[in-house]
Amino acid sequence: MIDLEQVRKVALLARLQLTPAEEEQFTPQLNSILEYFEQLSELDTENVEPTTRAIDVSNVTRPDQLKPCEALEEILQEAPDREDQYFRVPQILGGE
C-alpha cells in the first residue's frame, strides 16, 4: 500500500507540485494501479514470447530519394544570411 508520504516522495522526485487535495486524491488512485499490477503478476506467462507491441507493425515510410531542389534560389532568398548555395548560421561549437 502506498501512503501519503510515499505520494509526496514520488511527487518530489517527479518535480510535481501537488496540493494537499491532490495528494489525497492520488493516494488511492496509485494504490488501485498497484493492485492491478498485482493481478497481472498472477498470470502464467511461462510460454508467452516477449514482444514490444501487441500487433505486428512494419515500417510504412517511403525510402529516401535524393533529388535536386527545384526552388533552391527562391528558398535561399529568404535566408537572413547565405554563402553560395547554403544557409549561413552562427558557429556554435568550438567558438571562443
C-alpha positions as CSV (number, residue, x, y, z in Angstrom):
1,M,0.0,0.0,0.0
2,I,1.2,3.5,-0.8
3,D,0.7,6.1,1.9
4,L,0.6,9.8,1.8
5,E,4.3,10.2,2.5
6,Q,5.2,7.9,-0.5
7,V,3.0,10.0,-2.8
8,R,4.8,13.1,-1.6
9,K,8.2,11.5,-2.3
10,V,7.1,10.4,-5.8
11,A,5.8,13.9,-6.5
12,L,9.1,15.4,-5.3
13,L,11.2,13.0,-7.5
14,A,8.9,13.8,-10.4
15,R,9.2,17.5,-9.6
16,L,5.4,17.9,-9.3
17,Q,3.9,20.4,-7.0
18,L,0.8,18.8,-5.7
19,T,-1.8,20.4,-3.5
20,P,-2.9,18.6,-0.3
21,A,-6.1,17.7,-2.0
22,E,-4.3,16.2,-5.0
23,E,-2.0,14.2,-2.6
24,E,-5.2,12.8,-1.0
25,Q,-6.7,12.1,-4.4
26,F,-3.7,10.3,-5.9
27,T,-3.0,8.0,-2.9
28,P,-6.0,5.7,-3.6
29,Q,-5.5,6.0,-7.3
30,L,-1.9,4.8,-7.1
31,N,-2.9,2.0,-4.8
32,S,-5.5,0.9,-7.4
33,I,-2.9,0.9,-10.1
34,L,-0.5,-1.2,-8.0
35,E,-3.4,-3.6,-7.1
36,Y,-4.0,-4.1,-10.9
37,F,-0.3,-4.9,-11.4
38,E,-0.5,-7.5,-8.6
39,Q,-3.3,-9.1,-10.5
40,L,-1.2,-9.2,-13.7
41,S,1.7,-10.8,-11.8
42,E,-0.5,-13.8,-11.1
43,L,-0.9,-14.6,-14.8
44,D,1.1,-17.6,-16.1
45,T,3.4,-16.1,-18.8
46,E,5.8,-19.0,-18.9
47,N,5.2,-19.8,-22.6
48,V,4.5,-16.3,-23.8
49,E,7.2,-14.8,-26.0
50,P,8.3,-11.3,-25.1
51,T,7.1,-8.6,-27.5
52,T,7.4,-4.8,-27.9
53,R,3.9,-4.5,-29.4
54,A,0.7,-6.4,-29.2
55,I,0.3,-6.4,-33.0
56,D,2.9,-6.6,-35.8
57,V,3.7,-3.2,-37.3
58,S,6.0,-2.8,-40.3
59,N,7.7,0.4,-41.4
60,V,5.3,2.3,-43.6
61,T,7.6,5.1,-44.6
62,R,8.9,5.5,-48.1
63,P,12.6,5.2,-48.8
64,D,14.6,8.4,-49.1
65,Q,15.1,9.6,-52.6
66,L,17.7,12.2,-53.3
67,K,16.7,14.8,-55.9
68,P,17.6,18.4,-56.7
69,C,15.6,21.2,-55.2
70,E,13.7,23.0,-57.9
71,A,13.1,26.1,-55.8
72,L,16.6,26.4,-54.3
73,E,17.2,30.0,-55.3
74,E,13.7,31.1,-54.1
75,I,14.3,29.4,-50.7
76,L,17.8,30.9,-50.3
77,Q,16.4,34.4,-51.0
78,E,14.5,34.1,-47.7
79,A,17.7,33.3,-45.7
80,P,18.9,36.1,-43.4
81,D,22.5,35.2,-44.4
82,R,23.8,32.8,-47.0
83,E,27.0,31.6,-48.6
84,D,26.7,30.2,-52.2
85,Q,24.0,27.5,-52.1
86,Y,24.0,27.2,-48.3
87,F,22.4,28.9,-45.3
88,R,25.0,30.7,-43.2
89,V,24.4,30.3,-39.4
90,P,26.4,31.4,-36.4
91,Q,29.1,29.0,-35.2
92,I,28.1,27.2,-32.0
93,L,30.8,24.6,-31.5
94,G,34.5,25.3,-31.0
95,G,33.9,29.0,-30.6
96,E,35.5,31.3,-28.1
